[in-house]
Amino acid sequence: MPLPGWASKTSQQQPKIPLRRLLVASFVLQIVAAGGIVGYLSFRNRQIVQTWMQQPGLCT
C-alpha cells in the first residue's frame, strides 16, 4: 500500500542519523551533565562549609 503524498514527502526530507552516532551523543551528554551537577554541588558545599566555619564559637 503506497503512502499518501504528504507522508512520502515528509519522510524523504528528514535526514537519517546513524544509530551509533545518536547513542554516543546521548551517552556523552549524560556524562557531561552528571559531571556538571557533581561539580556544582561540590562547589556549593564548599561555600556552605566555609561560611559555617567562619561563624564564631564553632571552631574551638
DAQUICOR-V492243 format. One record per residue. N is the residue number from 1. RES is the residue in three letters. PHI is phi as a letter, one per 20 degrees, with the letter a starting at -180 (none if undefined). OMEGA is omega in whole degrees, 0 to 359 (999 if undefined). NEAR is the number of other ideal C-beta (glycine too) atoms within 10 Angstrom. Layout:
# DAQUICOR-V492243
n->N res->RES phi->PHI omega->OMEGA near->NEAR
n->N res->RES phi->PHI omega->OMEGA near->NEAR
This chain:
# DAQUICOR-V492243
n->1 res->MET phi->none omega->181 near->2
n->2 res->PRO phi->f omega->178 near->6
n->3 res->LEU phi->f omega->174 near->10
n->4 res->PRO phi->f omega->183 near->7
n->5 res->GLY phi->g omega->181 near->8
n->6 res->TRP phi->f omega->181 near->8
n->7 res->ALA phi->f omega->181 near->10
n->8 res->SER phi->f omega->179 near->11
n->9 res->LYS phi->f omega->182 near->10
n->10 res->THR phi->f omega->180 near->10
n->11 res->SER phi->f omega->180 near->9
n->12 res->GLN phi->f omega->184 near->7
n->13 res->GLN phi->e omega->184 near->7
n->14 res->GLN phi->f omega->178 near->7
n->15 res->PRO phi->f omega->180 near->4
n->16 res->LYS phi->e omega->179 near->5
n->17 res->ILE phi->d omega->179 near->9
n->18 res->PRO phi->f omega->182 near->8
n->19 res->LEU phi->f omega->181 near->8
n->20 res->ARG phi->f omega->180 near->8
n->21 res->ARG phi->f omega->179 near->9
n->22 res->LEU phi->f omega->179 near->10
n->23 res->LEU phi->f omega->179 near->10
n->24 res->VAL phi->f omega->181 near->11
n->25 res->ALA phi->f omega->181 near->11
n->26 res->SER phi->f omega->179 near->10
n->27 res->PHE phi->f omega->178 near->10
n->28 res->VAL phi->f omega->178 near->10
n->29 res->LEU phi->f omega->179 near->10
n->30 res->GLN phi->f omega->180 near->10
n->31 res->ILE phi->f omega->179 near->10
n->32 res->VAL phi->f omega->179 near->10
n->33 res->ALA phi->f omega->179 near->10
n->34 res->ALA phi->f omega->178 near->10
n->35 res->GLY phi->f omega->178 near->10
n->36 res->GLY phi->f omega->179 near->10
n->37 res->ILE phi->f omega->179 near->10
n->38 res->VAL phi->f omega->178 near->10
n->39 res->GLY phi->f omega->179 near->10
n->40 res->TYR phi->f omega->180 near->10
n->41 res->LEU phi->f omega->177 near->10
n->42 res->SER phi->f omega->179 near->10
n->43 res->PHE phi->f omega->180 near->10
n->44 res->ARG phi->f omega->180 near->10
n->45 res->ASN phi->f omega->179 near->10
n->46 res->ARG phi->f omega->178 near->10
n->47 res->GLN phi->f omega->181 near->10
n->48 res->ILE phi->f omega->180 near->10
n->49 res->VAL phi->f omega->179 near->10
n->50 res->GLN phi->f omega->178 near->9
n->51 res->THR phi->f omega->181 near->9
n->52 res->TRP phi->f omega->181 near->10
n->53 res->MET phi->f omega->180 near->9
n->54 res->GLN phi->e omega->180 near->9
n->55 res->GLN phi->f omega->182 near->8
n->56 res->PRO phi->f omega->176 near->5
n->57 res->GLY phi->n omega->181 near->5
n->58 res->LEU phi->e omega->180 near->8
n->59 res->CYS phi->d omega->179 near->8
n->60 res->THR phi->c omega->999 near->3
